[in-house]
Amino acid sequence: IMGCTEITMLIGQGDFDIPVFDTTRIHAEAAIDFALS
């Protein structure tokens, strides 16, 4: 069973006609921005 953090290992933007967002990356970058502010 693949969870949301593993999905990006199998699929990418090229697999879809609509935008795909890497939510793990988005959350990690937001956490870093918050920690550094």
C-alpha distance matrix in Angstrom:
0.0 3.8 6.5 10.0 11.3 9.3 9.9 13.5 13.1 12.4 14.6 17.9 21.0 22.2 19.5 20.9 24.4 23.8 23.3 19.9 20.0 18.2 18.0 17.3 20.5 22.4 21.8 22.7 25.8 26.9 26.6 28.7 31.2 31.5 32.1 34.7 36.6
3.8 0.0 3.8 6.8 7.9 5.8 6.2 9.8 9.7 9.5 11.5 14.6 17.7 19.2 16.8 18.1 21.7 20.9 20.1 16.6 16.4 14.5 14.5 13.9 16.9 18.9 18.6 19.4 22.4 23.6 23.6 25.6 28.0 28.5 29.2 31.6 33.5
6.5 3.8 0.0 3.8 5.5 5.5 6.3 9.6 10.6 11.2 12.5 14.9 17.6 19.8 17.7 18.5 21.7 20.3 19.0 15.4 14.5 12.5 11.7 11.1 14.5 16.1 15.4 16.5 19.6 20.4 20.4 22.6 24.9 25.2 26.0 28.6 30.3
10.0 6.8 3.8 0.0 3.8 5.5 5.4 7.7 10.0 10.9 11.2 12.8 15.0 17.7 16.1 16.3 19.3 17.5 15.8 12.2 10.9 9.0 8.0 8.0 11.3 12.6 12.3 13.8 16.5 17.3 17.7 20.0 21.9 22.4 23.6 26.0 27.5
11.3 7.9 5.5 3.8 0.0 3.8 5.8 6.8 8.3 10.6 11.5 12.8 15.4 18.1 17.0 17.9 20.9 19.3 17.1 13.3 11.5 8.5 8.0 6.2 9.3 11.5 11.1 11.6 14.6 15.9 15.9 17.8 20.1 20.9 21.6 23.8 25.7
9.3 5.8 5.5 5.5 3.8 0.0 3.8 5.5 5.5 7.5 9.3 11.5 14.7 16.7 15.4 16.9 20.4 19.4 17.7 13.9 13.0 10.2 10.9 9.4 11.8 14.5 14.6 14.7 17.5 19.3 19.4 20.8 23.3 24.3 24.8 26.9 29.0
9.9 6.2 6.3 5.4 5.8 3.8 0.0 3.8 5.4 5.5 6.3 8.7 11.8 13.7 12.0 13.3 16.8 16.0 14.7 11.0 11.0 9.0 10.3 10.2 12.4 14.4 15.3 16.1 18.3 20.0 20.7 22.3 24.3 25.5 26.5 28.3 30.2
13.5 9.8 9.6 7.7 6.8 5.5 3.8 0.0 3.8 5.3 5.2 6.2 9.3 11.5 10.8 12.4 15.7 14.9 13.0 9.4 9.2 6.9 9.3 9.1 10.1 12.6 14.1 14.5 16.2 18.3 19.4 20.4 22.3 24.0 25.0 26.4 28.3
13.1 9.7 10.6 10.0 8.3 5.5 5.4 3.8 0.0 3.8 6.1 7.9 11.5 12.8 12.2 14.6 18.1 17.9 16.3 12.9 12.9 10.4 12.7 11.6 12.5 15.6 16.8 16.5 18.4 20.9 21.6 22.2 24.5 26.3 26.8 28.2 30.5
12.4 9.5 11.2 10.9 10.6 7.5 5.5 5.3 3.8 0.0 3.8 7.0 10.7 11.1 9.6 12.4 16.1 16.5 15.7 12.6 13.6 12.0 14.5 14.3 15.4 17.9 19.4 19.6 21.4 23.7 24.6 25.5 27.5 29.3 30.1 31.5 33.5
14.6 11.5 12.5 11.2 11.5 9.3 6.3 5.2 6.1 3.8 0.0 3.8 7.1 7.9 6.3 8.7 12.4 12.8 12.1 9.3 11.0 10.4 13.2 13.9 14.7 16.6 18.7 19.3 20.6 22.7 24.2 25.1 26.6 28.6 29.8 31.0 32.7
17.9 14.6 14.9 12.8 12.8 11.5 8.7 6.2 7.9 7.0 3.8 0.0 3.8 5.4 5.6 7.5 10.7 10.8 9.6 7.2 9.1 9.0 12.5 13.5 13.3 15.1 17.7 18.3 18.9 21.1 23.1 23.7 24.8 27.1 28.5 29.3 30.9
21.0 17.7 17.6 15.0 15.4 14.7 11.8 9.3 11.5 10.7 7.1 3.8 0.0 3.8 5.4 5.7 7.8 7.9 6.7 5.6 8.4 9.7 13.1 15.0 14.3 15.2 18.3 19.3 19.2 21.2 23.6 24.2 24.8 27.2 29.0 29.5 30.8
22.2 19.2 19.8 17.7 18.1 16.7 13.7 11.5 12.8 11.1 7.9 5.4 3.8 0.0 3.8 5.6 7.6 9.4 9.5 9.1 12.2 13.3 16.8 18.4 17.7 18.9 22.0 22.8 22.7 24.9 27.3 27.7 28.3 30.8 32.5 33.0 34.3
19.5 16.8 17.7 16.1 17.0 15.4 12.0 10.8 12.2 9.6 6.3 5.6 5.4 3.8 0.0 3.8 7.2 9.1 10.0 9.1 12.4 13.6 16.6 18.3 18.5 19.6 22.3 23.4 23.9 25.8 28.0 28.8 29.7 31.8 33.6 34.4 35.7
20.9 18.1 18.5 16.3 17.9 16.9 13.3 12.4 14.6 12.4 8.7 7.5 5.7 5.6 3.8 0.0 3.8 5.4 7.2 7.4 11.2 13.3 16.0 18.4 18.6 19.0 21.8 23.4 23.6 25.0 27.5 28.6 29.1 31.1 33.2 34.0 35.0
24.4 21.7 21.7 19.3 20.9 20.4 16.8 15.7 18.1 16.1 12.4 10.7 7.8 7.6 7.2 3.8 0.0 3.8 6.9 8.9 12.6 15.4 17.9 20.7 20.6 20.4 23.4 25.3 25.0 26.1 29.0 30.1 30.1 32.1 34.5 35.1 35.7
23.8 20.9 20.3 17.5 19.3 19.4 16.0 14.9 17.9 16.5 12.8 10.8 7.9 9.4 9.1 5.4 3.8 0.0 3.8 6.5 9.9 13.2 15.2 18.4 18.2 17.5 20.5 22.7 22.3 23.1 26.1 27.4 27.1 29.0 31.5 32.3 32.6
23.3 20.1 19.0 15.8 17.1 17.7 14.7 13.0 16.3 15.7 12.1 9.6 6.7 9.5 10.0 7.2 6.9 3.8 0.0 3.8 6.5 10.0 12.1 15.3 14.8 13.9 17.1 19.1 18.6 19.4 22.5 23.6 23.4 25.3 27.9 28.5 28.9
19.9 16.6 15.4 12.2 13.3 13.9 11.0 9.4 12.9 12.6 9.3 7.2 5.6 9.1 9.1 7.4 8.9 6.5 3.8 0.0 3.8 6.7 9.1 12.0 11.9 11.7 14.6 16.5 16.5 17.6 20.3 21.6 21.8 23.7 25.9 26.9 27.7
20.0 16.4 14.5 10.9 11.5 13.0 11.0 9.2 12.9 13.6 11.0 9.1 8.4 12.2 12.4 11.2 12.6 9.9 6.5 3.8 0.0 3.8 5.7 8.8 8.6 7.9 10.8 12.8 12.9 13.9 16.5 17.9 18.2 19.9 22.2 23.2 24.0
18.2 14.5 12.5 9.0 8.5 10.2 9.0 6.9 10.4 12.0 10.4 9.0 9.7 13.3 13.6 13.3 15.4 13.2 10.0 6.7 3.8 0.0 3.8 5.5 5.5 6.3 8.8 10.1 10.9 12.5 14.4 15.7 16.7 18.5 20.2 21.4 22.7
18.0 14.5 11.7 8.0 8.0 10.9 10.3 9.3 12.7 14.5 13.2 12.5 13.1 16.8 16.6 16.0 17.9 15.2 12.1 9.1 5.7 3.8 0.0 3.8 5.4 4.9 6.0 8.4 9.8 10.4 12.1 14.1 15.1 16.2 18.1 19.8 20.9
17.3 13.9 11.1 8.0 6.2 9.4 10.2 9.1 11.6 14.3 13.9 13.5 15.0 18.4 18.3 18.4 20.7 18.4 15.3 12.0 8.8 5.5 3.8 0.0 3.8 5.5 5.3 6.1 8.6 9.9 10.6 12.3 14.2 15.3 16.4 18.4 20.0
20.5 16.9 14.5 11.3 9.3 11.8 12.4 10.1 12.5 15.4 14.7 13.3 14.3 17.7 18.5 18.6 20.6 18.2 14.8 11.9 8.6 5.5 5.4 3.8 0.0 3.8 5.5 5.1 6.0 8.5 9.8 10.5 12.1 14.1 15.2 16.4 18.2
22.4 18.9 16.1 12.6 11.5 14.5 14.4 12.6 15.6 17.9 16.6 15.1 15.2 18.9 19.6 19.0 20.4 17.5 13.9 11.7 7.9 6.3 4.9 5.5 3.8 0.0 3.8 5.5 5.3 6.2 8.6 10.0 10.6 12.2 14.2 15.5 16.5
21.8 18.6 15.4 12.3 11.1 14.6 15.3 14.1 16.8 19.4 18.7 17.7 18.3 22.0 22.3 21.8 23.4 20.5 17.1 14.6 10.8 8.8 6.0 5.3 5.5 3.8 0.0 3.8 5.5 5.1 6.1 8.6 9.8 10.4 12.1 14.2 15.3
22.7 19.4 16.5 13.8 11.6 14.7 16.1 14.5 16.5 19.6 19.3 18.3 19.3 22.8 23.4 23.4 25.3 22.7 19.1 16.5 12.8 10.1 8.4 6.1 5.1 5.5 3.8 0.0 3.8 5.4 5.1 6.2 8.6 9.8 10.5 12.3 14.3
25.8 22.4 19.6 16.5 14.6 17.5 18.3 16.2 18.4 21.4 20.6 18.9 19.2 22.7 23.9 23.6 25.0 22.3 18.6 16.5 12.9 10.9 9.8 8.6 6.0 5.3 5.5 3.8 0.0 3.8 5.4 5.1 6.1 8.5 9.8 10.6 12.2
26.9 23.6 20.4 17.3 15.9 19.3 20.0 18.3 20.9 23.7 22.7 21.1 21.2 24.9 25.8 25.0 26.1 23.1 19.4 17.6 13.9 12.5 10.4 9.9 8.5 6.2 5.1 5.4 3.8 0.0 3.8 5.4 5.1 6.1 8.5 9.9 10.5
26.6 23.6 20.4 17.7 15.9 19.4 20.7 19.4 21.6 24.6 24.2 23.1 23.6 27.3 28.0 27.5 29.0 26.1 22.5 20.3 16.5 14.4 12.1 10.6 9.8 8.6 6.1 5.1 5.4 3.8 0.0 3.8 5.5 5.1 6.1 8.6 10.0
28.7 25.6 22.6 20.0 17.8 20.8 22.3 20.4 22.2 25.5 25.1 23.7 24.2 27.7 28.8 28.6 30.1 27.4 23.6 21.6 17.9 15.7 14.1 12.3 10.5 10.0 8.6 6.2 5.1 5.4 3.8 0.0 3.8 5.4 5.1 6.1 8.5
31.2 28.0 24.9 21.9 20.1 23.3 24.3 22.3 24.5 27.5 26.6 24.8 24.8 28.3 29.7 29.1 30.1 27.1 23.4 21.8 18.2 16.7 15.1 14.2 12.1 10.6 9.8 8.6 6.1 5.1 5.5 3.8 0.0 3.8 5.5 5.2 6.1
31.5 28.5 25.2 22.4 20.9 24.3 25.5 24.0 26.3 29.3 28.6 27.1 27.2 30.8 31.8 31.1 32.1 29.0 25.3 23.7 19.9 18.5 16.2 15.3 14.1 12.2 10.4 9.8 8.5 6.1 5.1 5.4 3.8 0.0 3.8 5.5 5.3
32.1 29.2 26.0 23.6 21.6 24.8 26.5 25.0 26.8 30.1 29.8 28.5 29.0 32.5 33.6 33.2 34.5 31.5 27.9 25.9 22.2 20.2 18.1 16.4 15.2 14.2 12.1 10.5 9.8 8.5 6.1 5.1 5.5 3.8 0.0 3.8 5.6
34.7 31.6 28.6 26.0 23.8 26.9 28.3 26.4 28.2 31.5 31.0 29.3 29.5 33.0 34.4 34.0 35.1 32.3 28.5 26.9 23.2 21.4 19.8 18.4 16.4 15.5 14.2 12.3 10.6 9.9 8.6 6.1 5.2 5.5 3.8 0.0 3.8
36.6 33.5 30.3 27.5 25.7 29.0 30.2 28.3 30.5 33.5 32.7 30.9 30.8 34.3 35.7 35.0 35.7 32.6 28.9 27.7 24.0 22.7 20.9 20.0 18.2 16.5 15.3 14.3 12.2 10.5 10.0 8.5 6.1 5.3 5.6 3.8 0.0
